[in-house]
Amino acid sequence: MIGQPDEPQATSPGDPEPIDECRPDSIIDLARALQRQLAVPVWVECGRPVTVAGPALGAVSMPQALGARVIQSADPQVVLPVLADPLGHRRIFLVDPTEPIPPRMNRLLAADHVVVVPHGHRIPLPGANAAGSWRWVRHLGHHPIQPPTRTWLLHQIRPHLTSDHRRGARPGPIHLRETP
């Protein structure tokens, strides 16, 4: 398994904790940030390494504190990391947020789903259509996407994302907007 988390570094109260989104354990860091902001236990369901359209989805080892479990999609070859709240009201498909998501993705995502997959991979998007057609998912970052039930959730993560993403080839932090 890859993605063993690093030991947390000491920070002053109120200081943002940076997340290097290029590291293999970035999903774990993002999950930890979600758990801190929700102030409730967060369940993370972690997928095994599988092959989808050639490349393999990277496996990540979730800390026991986050309650690692495995979720598999309707397609037996697709296993996705999924984060959900304890009551099951929200499911967030964690993504490798290294590039912006196209605005057209707004029309494909259900209001309580955020699809997040490694760059260049493809998965069946929830709510795309009854047949679960395939869509390329390559980006997440600058463009707003439909929020989960608690619309402030990813807003709260923004301080945890480093400002370095605004410089060079790496994008800025995730942005989230309220949907009408």
C-alpha positions in Angstrom: 0.0 0.0 0.0 1.2 3.5 -0.7 0.3 6.8 0.9 1.4 6.2 4.5 0.7 9.5 6.3 3.5 11.6 7.7 3.5 12.7 11.3 1.6 15.9 11.8 3.9 19.0 12.3 3.3 21.4 15.1 1.6 24.6 14.1 0.4 27.7 16.0 -3.3 27.9 16.9 -5.2 29.1 13.9 -2.4 28.5 11.4 -3.4 26.7 8.2 -1.9 23.3 7.8 -0.4 23.0 4.3 -1.3 20.1 2.0 1.1 19.1 -0.7 -1.4 17.8 -3.3 1.4 16.1 -5.3 2.3 13.6 -2.5 0.8 10.1 -2.6 -0.8 10.7 0.8 -2.6 13.9 -0.3 -6.0 12.1 -0.1 -5.3 11.2 3.5 -4.4 14.8 4.3 -7.6 16.0 2.6 -9.6 13.5 4.6 -8.0 14.6 7.8 -8.8 18.2 6.9 -12.4 17.3 6.4 -12.5 15.5 9.7 -11.1 18.5 11.5 -13.6 20.9 9.9 -16.6 18.7 10.4 -15.7 18.1 14.1 -17.3 14.7 13.8 -15.9 11.3 12.9 -15.3 10.9 9.2 -15.5 7.5 7.5 -13.1 7.0 4.6 -13.7 4.0 2.3 -10.4 3.2 0.6 -10.1 1.3 -2.7 -7.6 -1.3 -3.7 -5.3 -0.8 -6.7 -7.3 -1.6 -9.8 -6.8 -1.0 -13.5 -9.2 1.4 -15.3 -8.6 2.2 -18.9 -5.0 1.2 -18.6 -3.5 3.0 -15.6 -4.1 1.9 -12.0 -5.9 3.9 -9.4 -3.4 4.4 -6.6 -4.2 2.7 -3.3 -3.9 4.7 -0.1 -3.6 3.5 3.4 -6.1 5.3 5.6 -5.4 5.7 9.3 -7.5 3.6 11.6 -8.8 6.7 13.2 -10.6 7.5 9.9 -12.3 4.1 9.8 -10.8 2.6 6.5 -13.3 0.6 4.5 -13.6 -0.5 0.9 -16.3 0.6 -1.5 -16.7 -0.8 -5.0 -18.7 0.6 -7.9 -21.2 -1.3 -10.0 -18.3 -2.0 -12.4 -16.3 -4.8 -10.7 -13.1 -3.4 -12.1 -13.5 0.0 -10.5 -12.8 0.6 -6.8 -13.0 4.2 -5.6 -11.9 6.1 -2.5 -15.1 7.5 -1.0 -15.6 9.8 2.0 -19.0 9.9 3.6 -20.4 11.4 6.8 -21.5 9.1 9.6 -25.1 9.3 8.8 -24.6 8.7 5.1 -26.1 11.9 4.0 -23.1 12.9 1.9 -20.7 10.9 -0.2 -17.6 12.7 -1.5 -15.6 10.8 -4.2 -12.1 12.0 -3.4 -10.0 13.4 -6.2 -6.4 14.2 -6.9 -6.9 18.0 -7.1 -4.0 19.0 -9.3 -5.8 20.8 -12.2 -9.0 22.8 -12.7 -12.2 20.9 -13.4 -14.1 22.0 -16.6 -17.3 24.0 -15.9 -19.3 21.4 -17.8 -18.7 19.0 -15.0 -21.3 21.0 -13.0 -24.0 19.5 -15.1 -22.8 15.9 -14.6 -22.4 15.8 -10.8 -25.3 15.2 -8.4 -25.6 17.9 -5.7 -24.4 15.6 -3.0 -21.5 14.1 -4.9 -18.0 15.4 -5.7 -16.1 13.2 -8.0 -12.4 13.2 -7.4 -10.1 10.8 -9.2 -6.4 10.7 -10.2 -5.6 12.9 -13.2 -6.2 11.1 -16.5 -8.3 8.3 -15.1 -12.0 7.7 -16.0 -14.8 6.5 -13.9 -18.6 6.3 -14.2 -19.9 9.5 -12.8 -22.8 9.3 -10.3 -26.0 10.7 -11.8 -24.5 10.9 -15.3 -27.3 8.8 -16.7 -29.2 5.6 -15.8 -26.6 3.5 -17.6 -23.7 5.1 -15.8 -21.9 6.2 -18.9 -18.1 6.9 -18.8 -16.8 10.4 -18.6 -13.2 11.6 -18.5 -12.4 13.3 -15.3 -9.2 15.2 -15.5 -9.4 18.3 -13.4 -10.4 19.7 -10.1 -9.4 23.1 -8.8 -10.1 26.6 -10.1 -13.7 26.1 -11.4 -16.6 25.7 -8.9 -18.3 22.4 -8.6 -21.6 21.5 -7.1 -21.2 21.2 -3.3 -22.0 18.4 -0.9 -24.9 18.8 1.6 -22.8 21.1 3.9 -21.9 23.7 1.4 -19.2 25.2 3.6 -17.3 22.0 3.7 -14.6 22.6 1.0 -14.6 26.3 1.7 -13.2 25.3 5.0 -10.4 23.3 3.4 -9.1 26.2 1.4 -6.8 27.5 4.1 -5.2 24.0 4.2 -4.2 24.2 0.6 -0.9 25.9 -0.1 -0.7 29.2 -2.0 2.1 27.7 -4.0 -0.5 26.3 -6.4 -1.1 29.7 -7.8 2.4 29.8 -9.1 4.0 27.8 -11.9 2.1 24.8 -13.4 0.2 23.9 -10.2 -3.3 25.4 -9.8 -4.9 27.3 -6.9 -7.0 25.7 -4.2 -10.4 24.1 -4.6 -13.2 26.6 -4.9 -16.8 25.8 -4.1 -20.0 27.8 -4.7 -23.6 27.7 -3.5 -25.8 26.3 -6.2 -29.2 27.9 -6.9 
